[in-house]
Amino acid sequence: MPTPIPKTLHSITAPRGFRAAGLTCGIKPSRRPDLALIAADKPCRAAAVFTTNQITGAPVIVGQQHLRGGRIQAIVCNSGIANVATGDAGLANAQRMCRAAASALGCTADQILPSSTGVIGQKLPIEKITSGIKKVADRLAAGPKADADAARAIMTTDTRPKAARRRVCIGKHDVTLGGIAKGAGMIAPNMATMLAFITTDADIALPLMRRALRDAVNADASFNRLSIDSDTSTSDTVALLAGGMADAPPIRSRGTNYRRFADALTDLCTDLAYQIVSDGEGVTRVIRCTVLDASTDAAALQIARTVVESPLVKTAVHGGDPNWGRIAMAVGRAGVKLNPSDLEIRIGPIAVLRRGCPTSFDLAKVGRLMNKDEVAITVRLGRGLGRGQMLGADLSRQYVTINADYHT
């Protein structure tokens, strides 16, 4: 019997007016799905944020150009090859993907957002992809299976698809948001290789959309607050399409309805971000580091990021070792001014360092906390009201194995 599709994967087509599909077009030697299409019934308002890596994928460059018009009807994404560092040929291939999708959907090429993820430095087998785009367009549908097919087709080293949806009441009517994401390695803040595609049937003004997406991406424990291996990918993209087909009233100002929508979008993004970090390459435990009482929010985030990216902290977490000295070391080398005598460190609810001095804690109890699926580290600096939170992951032997074998 076929494996049932989990209802939780009903996501990207949950909002009205969207369809999706995914299939194998022959990019991956494994013959796993490698081409996805997400299409709206009509052009949508669109916003996106992209990688800050200066070695930028060709689809990112083309996508940024197409988003200037603020209207996108579809996202086409291949996995297996990132189309990065491929010169003019790479740009031409990204544009060919757009033209093929536009032809299949009856829109213009500049209304297509292209995306690619996978190995850097290889050219796309563009004939296979354009042929695949025609086939995947014929399979467009709504529902859990279509969403699952699309979510699986954008995966690379992911072990499972990532999907989420939210519903929020706007003016006594429901608005729905749905999203899929991929990412397991080469993940770090500044557009954490990571992709996330989000749809909504809300009718929201473009400037408000852009603001809500930017804030959602930068929220605690969201996409720009996670780091698996401290490497910022060349292809990162988070895109939001708003079709406006819900019965809810338009969102045209930063009032209550906007706040409800923005909160739902942030909640969805943090859900997808957590799915990414918990499925990181070789990850067995998630690290959640919260820094409080810093001089500024930026200082708090700098320390939190240093802690979750420290190889010594990551390996201690992997081994379930309550070696809080490694945490203190990371805090001290983060480049943020602090007074060691004010420092407090907690693992879970237990203080292991208070006012700069070790406490008498139950080693076995802290050891059990270090062996949980999520290890919570809290750092208090006693310098102000700044706060920040980062998600990270342990560093395992499997991470080394995966990346040693991930060849060109």
C-alpha positions in Angstrom: 0.0 0.0 0.0 1.2 3.6 -0.7 2.3 5.5 2.4 -0.5 7.9 3.5 0.3 11.5 3.1 0.2 13.3 6.5 -2.4 15.9 6.7 0.2 18.2 8.2 1.8 18.5 4.8 -1.3 20.3 3.4 0.4 23.6 3.3 1.3 25.5 0.2 -2.1 25.0 -1.5 -4.1 25.4 1.7 -4.8 29.1 0.9 -7.4 29.7 -1.9 -6.1 30.0 -5.4 -2.9 28.0 -5.3 -1.8 24.7 -6.8 1.4 22.8 -6.7 3.2 19.7 -8.0 6.6 18.0 -7.9 8.3 15.3 -9.9 11.5 13.7 -11.1 13.0 15.3 -14.2 16.4 13.6 -14.1 18.8 16.0 -12.3 19.6 13.8 -9.3 21.4 10.5 -9.9 19.2 9.0 -7.2 16.1 9.6 -9.3 14.5 11.3 -6.4 12.1 14.2 -7.0 13.9 17.3 -8.2 11.5 19.8 -9.8 8.6 21.7 -8.1 6.1 24.2 -9.3 3.9 26.4 -7.2 1.3 28.4 -9.2 -1.4 30.9 -8.4 -4.6 31.2 -10.4 -3.6 34.8 -11.1 -0.6 37.1 -10.5 0.0 37.8 -6.8 1.6 40.4 -4.8 5.0 39.1 -4.0 7.8 39.8 -1.5 11.1 38.0 -0.8 14.3 38.1 1.1 17.5 36.6 -0.3 21.0 35.5 0.7 23.6 38.1 1.6 26.4 35.8 0.3 28.3 37.7 -2.4 28.6 34.5 -4.5 25.0 34.6 -5.5 23.0 32.0 -7.4 21.7 32.9 -10.9 18.1 32.3 -9.9 18.5 34.8 -7.0 19.7 37.4 -9.5 16.9 36.8 -11.9 14.3 36.5 -9.1 15.4 39.9 -7.6 14.8 41.4 -11.1 11.4 39.9 -11.5 10.3 41.0 -8.0 10.8 44.6 -8.8 7.4 44.5 -10.5 5.8 43.2 -7.2 3.8 40.6 -9.1 4.6 36.9 -9.3 2.3 34.1 -10.5 4.5 31.0 -9.9 7.6 29.7 -8.3 9.7 27.1 -10.2 12.4 25.3 -8.3 14.8 22.5 -9.1 17.0 20.6 -6.6 20.3 18.8 -7.1 22.2 21.6 -8.8 22.3 25.2 -7.3 23.1 27.0 -10.6 25.8 29.0 -8.7 29.1 30.2 -10.2 27.9 29.3 -13.7 28.4 32.7 -15.4 26.2 33.9 -18.2 25.1 30.4 -19.0 23.6 30.1 -15.5 21.7 33.3 -15.9 20.4 32.2 -19.3 19.3 28.9 -17.8 17.4 30.6 -15.0 15.7 32.7 -17.5 14.9 29.6 -19.7 13.2 28.1 -16.6 11.1 31.2 -16.3 10.1 31.2 -19.9 9.2 27.5 -19.8 7.0 28.0 -16.7 5.4 31.1 -18.2 4.6 29.3 -21.4 3.0 26.4 -19.5 0.9 28.7 -17.3 0.0 31.4 -19.8 1.7 34.3 -18.0 4.8 36.4 -18.7 8.4 35.2 -17.8 8.9 38.1 -15.4 6.0 36.8 -13.4 8.0 33.6 -12.5 10.3 33.4 -9.5 13.1 30.8 -10.2 15.0 28.9 -7.6 17.7 26.3 -7.5 19.4 24.3 -4.7 22.1 21.7 -4.6 25.7 21.4 -5.7 27.6 24.6 -6.6 29.5 25.0 -9.9 27.6 22.6 -12.1 25.5 23.6 -15.1 21.8 22.8 -15.1 20.6 20.0 -17.5 18.3 22.6 -18.9 16.6 20.5 -21.6 15.6 18.0 -18.9 14.3 20.8 -16.7 12.3 22.6 -19.4 10.8 19.3 -20.5 10.0 18.6 -16.8 8.3 22.0 -16.4 5.8 21.1 -19.1 5.0 17.8 -17.3 4.9 19.3 -13.8 2.5 22.0 -14.9 0.1 19.3 -16.1 0.1 17.8 -12.6 -0.8 21.0 -10.7 -3.3 20.3 -8.0 -4.4 21.4 -4.5 -4.3 19.2 -1.4 -2.0 17.3 0.8 -0.5 15.1 -1.9 0.3 18.0 -4.2 1.9 19.9 -1.3 3.9 16.8 -0.3 5.1 16.3 -3.8 6.3 19.9 -4.1 7.9 19.8 -0.6 9.9 16.6 -1.4 11.0 17.9 -4.8 12.9 20.8 -3.3 14.9 18.6 -0.8 18.6 17.9 -1.0 20.2 16.4 2.1 16.9 16.8 4.0 15.6 13.6 5.5 12.0 14.7 5.5 9.8 17.4 3.9 9.0 20.6 5.9 5.6 22.1 5.8 3.3 24.3 7.9 0.0 26.2 7.7 -1.8 28.8 9.8 -5.3 30.3 9.8 -6.1 33.7 11.2 -9.3 35.6 11.5 -9.3 39.0 9.7 -12.6 40.9 9.9 -14.6 37.9 10.9 -13.3 35.9 7.9 -10.5 33.3 7.8 -7.2 34.0 6.1 -4.9 31.0 5.5 -1.1 30.9 5.2 0.8 27.9 4.0 4.5 27.2 3.5 7.1 24.6 2.6 10.8 24.8 3.2 14.1 22.9 2.7 17.4 23.0 4.4 19.7 20.8 6.3 23.3 22.1 5.9 25.1 25.3 4.8 22.7 27.1 7.2 23.5 30.3 9.0 21.9 33.7 9.6 21.7 36.5 7.0 19.3 34.4 5.0 20.1 31.2 6.5 21.3 25.7 1.5 17.8 27.1 2.6 14.6 27.8 0.7 11.1 28.7 2.0 8.0 29.4 -0.1 4.9 30.8 1.5 1.5 31.5 0.1 -1.6 33.3 1.5 -5.0 34.2 0.3 -4.9 37.5 2.2 -5.3 40.7 0.4 -2.5 42.8 1.8 -0.7 45.9 0.5 2.7 45.2 -0.9 4.6 47.5 1.5 2.9 45.8 4.5 3.7 42.4 3.0 7.4 43.3 2.7 7.5 44.6 6.3 5.7 41.5 7.7 8.0 39.1 5.9 11.2 41.0 6.9 10.0 41.1 10.6 9.0 37.4 10.4 12.4 36.3 9.0 14.2 38.3 11.8 12.1 37.2 14.7 13.5 35.1 17.5 14.1 31.5 16.4 13.1 32.3 12.8 15.1 31.9 9.6 17.7 34.6 10.4 18.1 33.3 13.9 19.2 29.7 13.2 22.6 28.3 12.5 23.5 24.7 11.8 27.1 25.0 10.6 27.7 28.8 10.4 27.9 28.8 6.6 25.6 31.2 4.7 24.3 29.6 1.5 24.6 31.1 -2.0 20.9 30.4 -2.8 18.8 31.3 0.3 15.4 32.6 -0.6 12.2 33.1 1.5 9.3 34.2 -0.8 5.8 35.2 0.0 2.9 35.2 -2.5 -0.4 36.9 -1.6 -3.3 36.0 -3.9 -6.0 38.0 -2.2 -8.8 35.4 -2.8 -10.0 35.2 0.8 -13.3 36.8 1.8 -11.5 38.8 4.5 -11.2 42.6 4.1 -8.1 44.1 2.6 -5.2 44.9 4.9 -4.1 48.4 4.0 -2.7 49.8 7.3 -0.7 48.7 10.3 -3.7 48.1 12.6 -5.2 45.1 14.3 -5.7 43.1 11.2 -2.1 43.6 10.1 -0.8 42.6 13.5 -2.8 39.4 13.4 -1.5 38.6 9.9 2.0 39.4 10.8 1.9 37.3 14.0 0.6 34.3 12.0 3.3 34.7 9.4 6.0 34.9 12.1 4.5 31.8 13.8 4.6 29.9 10.5 8.2 31.0 9.8 9.4 30.0 13.2 7.7 26.6 12.8 9.5 26.0 9.5 12.8 27.2 10.9 12.6 24.8 13.8 11.8 21.9 11.3 15.0 22.9 9.4 17.3 23.0 12.4 15.9 19.8 13.9 16.5 18.0 10.5 20.0 19.4 10.1 22.8 17.3 8.7 23.7 14.8 11.4 21.7 16.7 14.0 20.6 14.8 17.1 19.8 17.7 19.4 18.6 21.3 18.9 20.3 24.1 20.9 18.2 27.1 21.9 20.3 29.9 23.3 18.6 32.9 24.9 20.7 35.9 26.0 19.0 38.3 28.4 20.0 41.6 30.1 22.4 42.6 27.4 23.3 46.2 26.6 21.5 46.0 23.2 19.5 43.4 21.3 22.4 43.2 18.8 24.9 42.4 21.5 22.6 39.6 22.8 22.3 38.1 19.4 26.0 38.2 18.8 26.6 36.3 22.0 23.8 33.8 21.3 25.1 33.2 17.8 28.7 32.6 19.1 27.4 30.1 21.6 25.4 28.0 19.1 28.1 28.1 16.5 31.0 27.1 18.9 32.3 23.7 17.8 33.2 23.0 21.5 29.6 23.8 22.7 28.1 21.8 19.8 30.2 18.7 20.5 29.5 19.0 24.3 25.8 19.0 23.5 26.2 16.1 21.2 27.9 14.1 23.9 25.3 15.2 26.6 28.2 16.7 28.6 27.3 19.5 31.0 30.6 21.3 30.4 29.3 24.8 31.0 32.9 26.1 30.8 32.6 25.9 27.0 29.5 28.1 27.1 31.3 30.6 29.3 34.3 30.6 26.9 32.0 31.3 23.9 30.2 34.1 25.7 33.6 35.7 26.5 35.0 35.5 23.0 31.9 36.9 21.3 33.3 40.4 21.1 30.7 42.0 23.4 31.7 44.0 26.4 30.6 42.4 29.7 31.4 42.1 33.4 32.3 38.5 34.3 31.1 39.0 37.8 27.5 39.7 36.5 27.4 36.6 34.3 24.8 33.9 34.9 24.4 30.7 32.8 21.6 28.2 33.0 21.1 24.9 31.4 17.4 24.4 31.3 16.2 25.9 34.6 19.3 25.1 36.5 21.9 27.8 37.2 25.4 26.4 36.7 27.1 29.8 37.0 25.8 32.7 39.0 27.5 36.1 39.5 30.5 34.8 37.7 31.0 31.8 40.1 30.1 28.1 39.8 27.1 26.9 41.7 26.6 23.6 43.5 24.3 21.9 41.0 23.1 18.3 40.6 25.4 17.0 37.8 23.2 14.0 37.0 20.2 16.3 36.6 22.0 18.7 34.3 23.3 15.7 32.4 19.8 14.6 31.7 18.9 18.1 30.5 21.8 17.9 28.1 20.5 14.7 26.7 17.1 16.1 25.7 16.1 16.6 22.1 16.3 20.4 22.7 19.0 21.8 25.0 18.0 25.2 26.4 20.9 27.5 27.4 20.1 30.9 29.0 22.8 33.6 29.5 22.2 36.7 31.6 24.6 39.6 31.4 23.2 42.1 33.9 24.0 45.1 31.6 20.6 46.3 30.2 17.4 45.3 28.5 18.8 43.7 25.3 17.7 40.2 24.5 18.1 37.7 21.6 17.6 34.1 20.8 19.3 31.7 18.4 18.7 28.2 17.3 21.6 25.9 16.7 22.4 22.2 16.6 24.9 19.7 17.9 27.9 18.6 15.8 28.0 14.9 15.2 30.1 12.4 13.3 27.3 12.0 10.8 27.6 15.7 9.8 31.2 15.0 8.8 30.3 11.9 7.0 27.5 13.6 5.0 29.6 16.5 4.0 32.7 14.4 3.2 30.6 12.4 0.8 28.7 15.3 -0.7 30.8 15.7 -3.8 30.8 17.6 -7.1 
